[in-house]
Amino acid sequence: MGARQLLAARGSSDSAEGNDQQMKMDEAALMVSDVDDGLRERLDEEIYAFNVAATGHADGRLLDIAVRGNGGDLRGGLSGWTWGGCGYIEFLWVRPGDRGSGLGTQLLVAAEQEMQRRGCDRVALSTHSFQAPGFYARFGYTECGRTPGYPRGHDQIHLVKRFR
């Protein structure tokens, strides 16, 4: 699917302020697309800058861990970040043939150790009811929230773990 352009709706206002706002809206276009074109990175930069200004925490760092076979094939990986004394795990994946081998445990332990090395006292993540909530529970993660019906028929589960 390509980008669709939706022009901002034209409104009317008798005030000068309303006219200024109308002119700004007339000069803008809303682009709806499944093509990123660098948007995700730009939004991340802008939100990070806002968050730094609001909190004073400017220590955000990405955290990526990959496990590759001898031929360079990806067997598993973890991606997340640290910021403001907290860690976040966005993705943890192990290829199907390696599940149950301890690879997920190794990835999780390595991430937690690195987060602690960076000064984090907690880690958070979200998983789904059909994914791995039991896996994380075995490592001391506790549910701190839930989004029912996300996706339909399942729940998104928000977990946190405090480091000792």
N, C-alpha and C positions, 0 to 999 in steps of 0.2 A: 504494500500500500504506500503510495507516495504522499507527500505533504498536501494538506488541504489548507487553503487560506481563508480564514473567516475575518472579515473586516469588522472593526469595532462598530458597535451600534451607534448611530447618530442620535443625539438627544437635543433638546432645546432648553435654553435657560435665558432669562432676561438679565441676569447679573453679569458683570464683567468677569467675576471669578468663574462663573459657569461657562462663559465663552472661552476663557483660557483652558479650562478643563476639556471643553469640547474640541478645541484645536489640538490639544495633546492626543486625545482619543482618535481624532481624524487622521493623525500622522502615524498611527500605530497599526500593526496587523497582528492578529493572533494566528499562530501557525500550529496546527494539530498534526502530529506525525508520529510514526514509529521509527523514524530515522533520527538518531541522536545528534550527529554533526557537531560534536563537542559541547552540546548543551549541558550534559550531566556534569562534566568537569567544571564548566563555568559556574553552574549553580552551586557545586561543592565549594568552589573558591569563594563565592559571594557569601554563602551561609557561614563558612568558616570565619571569614573576616568579621561578620556581624557577631558571631559567637565569641570571638576573641575580644572584641570591643565590649561586649556585655559582661563577660566573666573574668577577663584578665588572664585566662589560660591560653597561652600561645604555644603549647608543647605538642600539638597534634602530629602524630606519625602513623604512617601505614604499617601494617604488619602482615606479611605474606610468607607462607611456608609451603614449599612444594616437596613432594616425594616423587622421584622419577626412577624408572627402571634403568637398567644398563644401556638400553637403546634410546634413552631420553623420553620415553613415553610417560605421561602423567599417570601415576597410580593413586594419588590423593593430594589434597591441598586444603589450606585454610587461608582465609583472607579476612582481615579486620583492621582495627586501628586502636591506638591509645590516645587519650586526651584528658587532661584535667584530673589525673590520678585514677582514671577509669579505663578499662579495656572493653572492646566490643568485638564480637565475632560475627561477621556478616555471613560467611560461607564456610562450611566444613563439608568436604566431599571425599569419599573413597570409592574407587571404581568397584563395580559389583563383584568381580573375581577376587578382590582383596578384602572385602567386608568380612568381619569376624576374625581377622588375622592380628588385630591389635594395632593396626595402622591408624585408625581414628583416635585411639587412646594416645598414641605417640604424638599425633598432631595437636591434640588438645593440651596435653601436658607441656609440650614445647611452647605453645602459645601462652599458657598460664605462667610459665617460668619467665618468658620474655616480658610479659606484662608486669610481673612483679619486679623484674630487673629495672624496668622503666619507671618504677615508683607507684604502680597501680595498687589499690587496695581492694578492688572489686572488678568483676567482669560481667557483662550482660550479653544476651543474645536472644533471638527469636527463632522458634522452630514450629513445625506444624504437628498436629496430633497424629498424622500418618508418617511422620519422619522419625525423629529420635529423642523424644522427651525422656524416655527411660534411660537412654545412654547418658544423658547429661545429669539426671538425678543420681546415678551411681557415683558421680564425681562431686556431689554436694551442691548442685544447682537447684534452686527452689523457684517455684512459680511466683511471679509478682504481678501477673496480669494475663488476661486472655481476651482474644478477639473471636467471639463465636461466629460460625458461619463463614470463615475466611480460610480457604475458599468454601463454597457451598458444600455442606455435608461434613465439614471438618472445622477445626479451630486453629488459630495461630496462638502459640503459647510463648509468653515472655518470661525469661528466666534470668536469675541473677545469682552470683556466687561472691561471697566476701572471702578474701584471702586472710589467713590467720597471721 
